[in-house]
Amino acid sequence: MPKERDTEMRLPSLDELFSSQEERDDAKLKRIYELPIDEIDPFPDHPFHVRDDEDMMNLVESVKANGVITPATVRKKEDGRYELLSGHRRMRACQLAGLDTLRCEIVDMTLDEATIFMVESNFQRTTILPSEKAFAYKMRLEAMNRQGQRSDLTCAPVGHKSGEKSRDVVARESGDSKSQVQRYIRLTELVPELLEMVDEGRIALRPAVELSYLPEDMQHNLVESIEMEQCTPTHAQAIRMRKMQQEDKLSPEVIEAIMLEEKPNQKERIILRGERFAPLFPKNLPVSKREDYVAAAMEHYARYRRREEREQER
């Protein structure tokens, strides 16, 4: 006689007993609400900029015509307000369009889970500045670290339980290599003025990484030199500054001397130095502009000489 097979009976839950099928189906759907904008706070230290540029104006017109098609994502905070995870541009567009509410999906996440979600969702943007990548990568790795997925920002981290390292995960999901992720994170050590130059394309990534190892006072001295000379350091010059800093030989005078060196892409220029000429130049005139100043003075003097010669001929 065949042995009876044990069967496990599943009892319905209270929700299933006292709710309709329609209500249960609705519960499975995303929770989408029209939330008052004045109850929504931006994500703390949000690394992605929101600009009132042409793209924003186009988004405003789209919101006016069609509303917010893709809901923003928020989480509820302990104080009852909402924290915006994705949709900062959409919320700004609603504000500019004169709307009081934002169409949102409410999710249940811890702060670290929200941080990782915020970074991942904003990386879908078309254009991302180096500074945005820098702080986004740093925030995500720190969140993973707090979750027990350790990530050392200056050296290779230990492995996860899955065997994959935090930086490997970020690199795989972002498309940047592990070394590139580390370079971007180094940019967070730059003073704001130098970081802005990186965003503007005036300083390339690799020299910027070298400059990030300089102390703040030396970085500020470099900013002054850049403004005076109207040129930025090459990769080789940035490496030399970092090396001299390591040897405790870097000073404002050394930075100025390095910045005054002629670069391969610069034309030959005339620089007048010494006690004889220094008092003749305006106090705030950059050294690199002295050639133009001398040329203008010589042209003025040449016109004066021609006038004198004409008067003598009469």
Secondary structure, DSSP 8 states (H G I E B T S, - for coil): -------------HHHHSS-HHHHHHHHS--EEEEEGGGEE--TT--S----SHHHHHHHHHHHHH--SS-EEEEE-TTS-EEEEE-HHHHHHHHHTT-SEEEEEEE---HHHHHHHHHHHHTTSS---HHHHHHHHHHHHHHHHHTT----SSS---B-TTS-BHHHHHHHHHSS-HHHHHHHHHGGGS-HHHHHHHHTTSS-HHHHHHHTTS-HHHHHHHHHHHHHHT----HHHHHHHHHHHHTT---HHHHHHHHTS--TTS-------STTTGGGS-TT--GGGHHHHHHHHHHHHHHHHHHHHHHHH-
